[in-house]
Amino acid sequence: MSKRCWIIYNEPLEGALADELDVLDQVAYIEQHLIELGIVVYRKGITNRFMEEIKALAAEKPDFIFNLVESIDNKGELNYFIPALLNMYSIPYSGNPLEAMFITSNKTLASKAMREAGINNPGSYLPSQYKLLKPGKKYIVKPIWEDGSLGITSESVFECKPGFEERLNGLDDAHWFIEDFIDGREFNISVLAGKDGPEVLPPAEIVFVNYAENQPRIVDFKAKWEMDSFEYENTVREFPGNTLSKKLENNLKKTALECWHLFGLKGYARVDSRIDSNENVYVIEINANPCISPDGGFVAATRQTGYSFTEVIQRIINDLNI
């Protein structure tokens, strides 16, 4: 008898932007490959009535859930409620477990955990700690809970100089933090579960082409989602392969594995890092359950390795939370 899987995802709100609508591309892509594996697939959009919706799913007794819920009502700080409920109802599900989703979704908690474990990451401060910032140094303001570059613009990077406090007006400690800006190269390292443990896929570099000297080289919301923007057209993913120094390649892969084990990641993940002029690696974000749409960075890394996406999906569902 064929296994039955429900793909659950955050139901886009009315008037949703590209970052929220992207989940529908992921649903269609994953559904196609689950069907190729002989699995019977159903879809279920999750809304702010998620407690009732997961309870109803439990009554269907699915063999497993493929969890693509990235937010609730476009709020990333609610995403961990979904694995919590799936745990409560003892429903097997794909991707990362409750604890990993909660800690990595909260960037300040993740940063603290990495520092305590000896994993290099930029210094971070709450807006109320602005007096700790050093004059002349560059920083970047980020939302604590959101992913997909939501809330990040070119103006998020600022220099600590007279009047900088105005940039922080209205930013509360519960939702925003300030991070040392590492003005260097940026890499995405994807990791995929396997029978012999996690496999680090080829490093991808984010290359900023034609950027002006004073323009921050960051993947902001425009670079990620606004297709007609300069930032989108000139922010390019490349796989540098053997042009990377062995030191940098080894440090990137080693750091990604350390993050996988530290946070108890499962299935698939992506570790984003910035690199300074001395090739020191600074982890800036742990993406548990990163985007797996056809044009996303994780899928690009699996293609670079030569894996079919059906094989990738099989490896993800071989590592279910049960």
HUFENRA-V657392 format. One record per residue. SS is DSSP state (helix for helix, strand for strand, loop for the rest). PSI is psi as a letter, one per 30 degrees, with the letter a starting at -180 (* if undefined). D_CENTER is the distance of its C-alpha to the mean C-alpha in Angstrom with 1 decimal. Layout:
((SS,PSI,D_CENTER) (SS,PSI,D_CENTER))
This chain:
((loop,k,35.0) (loop,k,31.6) (loop,l,28.6) (strand,k,27.2) (strand,k,23.5) (strand,k,22.1) (strand,j,18.9) (strand,k,17.6) (strand,l,15.4) (strand,j,15.4) (loop,j,18.6) (loop,k,18.2) (loop,l,20.6) (loop,k,23.7) (loop,g,23.1) (loop,k,19.4) (loop,l,17.8) (helix,e,16.0) (helix,e,12.4) (helix,e,13.7) (helix,f,15.9) (helix,f,13.5) (helix,f,13.0) (helix,e,16.7) (helix,e,16.4) (helix,e,14.1) (helix,e,16.8) (helix,e,19.6) (helix,e,18.3) (helix,e,17.6) (helix,e,20.9) (helix,e,22.8) (helix,f,21.9) (helix,e,22.4) (helix,e,25.8) (helix,f,26.6) (loop,g,26.2) (loop,g,28.9) (loop,k,26.8) (strand,k,27.8) (strand,k,25.0) (strand,l,24.8) (strand,k,22.4) (strand,j,21.9) (strand,k,20.2) (strand,k,19.4) (loop,a,20.7) (loop,g,21.8) (loop,h,24.4) (helix,f,21.9) (helix,e,24.3) (helix,e,27.0) (helix,e,24.8) (helix,e,23.5) (helix,e,27.1) (helix,e,28.4) (helix,e,26.0) (helix,e,27.3) (helix,f,30.8) (loop,f,29.9) (loop,h,29.3) (loop,l,26.6) (loop,e,26.3) (strand,l,22.5) (strand,k,19.7) (strand,j,16.7) (strand,j,14.2) (strand,g,12.0) (loop,j,12.4) (loop,f,9.5) (loop,l,12.1) (strand,k,15.9) (loop,h,18.0) (loop,g,14.9) (strand,j,14.4) (helix,f,11.1) (helix,f,13.3) (helix,f,15.0) (loop,f,12.5) (helix,f,13.7) (helix,f,17.2) (helix,e,16.6) (helix,f,16.3) (helix,e,19.0) (helix,e,21.3) (helix,e,20.8) (helix,e,21.7) (helix,e,24.7) (loop,g,26.0) (loop,h,25.4) (loop,k,23.6) (loop,k,21.7) (strand,l,18.1) (loop,l,15.4) (loop,b,12.2) (loop,k,11.5) (loop,l,14.4) (helix,e,15.1) (helix,e,15.3) (helix,e,11.9) (helix,e,10.2) (helix,e,12.5) (helix,e,12.3) (helix,f,8.7) (helix,f,8.4) (loop,j,11.4) (helix,f,10.7) (helix,e,14.5) (helix,e,14.9) (helix,e,12.4) (helix,e,14.3) (helix,e,17.5) (helix,e,16.9) (helix,e,16.0) (helix,e,19.2) (helix,f,21.3) (helix,f,20.3) (loop,g,21.1) (loop,k,17.8) (loop,k,18.0) (loop,l,15.8) (loop,l,17.2) (loop,k,19.5) (strand,l,18.5) (strand,l,20.9) (loop,l,21.3) (helix,e,23.1) (helix,f,26.2) (helix,g,26.3) (helix,f,26.7) (helix,f,30.0) (helix,f,28.3) (loop,k,27.0) (loop,k,29.1) (loop,k,31.2) (loop,f,30.4) (loop,l,26.9) (strand,k,23.7) (strand,l,20.9) (strand,k,17.8) (strand,k,17.3) (strand,l,13.9) (strand,k,13.3) (loop,e,12.6) (loop,f,10.9) (loop,l,9.3) (loop,a,6.1) (loop,g,7.0) (loop,g,9.5) (loop,k,11.6) (loop,g,14.5) (loop,k,14.3) (loop,l,17.4) (helix,f,19.7) (helix,f,21.6) (helix,f,18.8) (strand,k,20.1) (strand,l,23.6) (strand,k,26.4) (loop,j,28.1) (loop,l,31.5) (loop,k,34.1) (loop,f,32.7) (helix,f,29.0) (helix,f,29.0) (helix,e,29.3) (helix,f,25.7) (helix,g,24.7) (loop,k,27.1) (loop,g,25.8) (loop,j,22.6) (loop,l,22.7) (loop,f,21.5) (loop,f,19.8) (loop,f,17.2) (strand,l,17.1) (strand,l,17.2) (strand,k,18.5) (strand,k,17.3) (strand,k,19.5) (loop,j,18.8) (loop,j,18.7) (loop,i,20.6) (loop,a,19.9) (strand,l,18.0) (strand,k,14.3) (strand,k,12.8) (strand,k,9.8) (strand,j,10.8) (strand,k,10.1) (strand,k,11.8) (strand,k,13.8) (loop,k,16.2) (loop,l,19.8) (loop,f,23.3) (loop,g,23.8) (loop,a,20.5) (loop,k,17.0) (strand,k,17.3) (strand,k,15.6) (loop,l,15.5) (loop,k,16.9) (loop,k,15.2) (strand,k,14.3) (strand,k,15.5) (strand,j,14.7) (strand,k,18.4) (strand,j,19.7) (loop,k,23.0) (loop,g,26.0) (loop,k,24.4) (loop,l,27.2) (loop,e,27.9) (loop,g,27.1) (loop,k,23.9) (loop,k,20.7) (loop,i,18.6) (loop,l,15.2) (loop,i,12.6) (loop,a,13.6) (helix,e,13.8) (helix,e,16.7) (helix,f,15.4) (helix,e,12.6) (helix,f,14.7) (loop,j,18.4) (loop,f,20.0) (loop,g,23.3) (loop,l,22.2) (helix,e,23.1) (helix,e,19.6) (helix,e,18.2) (helix,f,21.2) (loop,g,21.1) (strand,j,17.5) (strand,k,17.6) (strand,k,15.6) (strand,l,18.1) (loop,j,18.7) (loop,f,21.2) (helix,b,22.4) (helix,g,25.5) (helix,f,25.8) (loop,k,23.4) (loop,k,25.5) (helix,e,25.6) (helix,e,24.9) (helix,e,21.6) (helix,e,20.5) (helix,e,21.5) (helix,e,19.8) (helix,e,16.4) (helix,e,16.8) (helix,e,18.4) (helix,e,15.8) (helix,e,13.0) (helix,e,15.5) (helix,e,16.4) (helix,e,12.9) (helix,e,12.9) (helix,e,16.4) (helix,e,16.1) (helix,g,13.5) (loop,h,15.1) (loop,l,12.2) (loop,l,13.5) (loop,d,13.4) (strand,l,10.4) (strand,l,7.4) (strand,k,6.2) (strand,k,7.6) (strand,k,8.1) (strand,l,11.7) (strand,l,14.7) (strand,k,18.1) (loop,a,21.4) (loop,f,24.8) (loop,g,25.6) (loop,g,22.6) (loop,k,21.3) (strand,k,17.6) (strand,j,15.6) (strand,k,12.1) (strand,f,10.4) (strand,k,6.9) (strand,j,5.8) (strand,j,2.7) (strand,k,5.6) (loop,h,6.5) (loop,l,4.4) (loop,k,7.0) (loop,h,10.3) (loop,l,12.8) (loop,e,15.6) (loop,g,14.7) (loop,l,11.0) (helix,e,10.1) (helix,e,9.8) (helix,e,13.1) (helix,e,14.6) (helix,e,14.3) (helix,e,16.0) (helix,e,18.7) (helix,e,19.3) (helix,f,20.1) (loop,g,22.4) (loop,k,21.0) (loop,l,21.7) (helix,f,19.0) (helix,e,21.5) (helix,e,21.4) (helix,e,17.6) (helix,e,17.8) (helix,e,20.8) (helix,e,19.0) (helix,e,16.2) (helix,f,19.0) (loop,f,21.1) (loop,h,18.7) (loop,l,18.8) (strand,j,18.9) (loop,*,22.6))
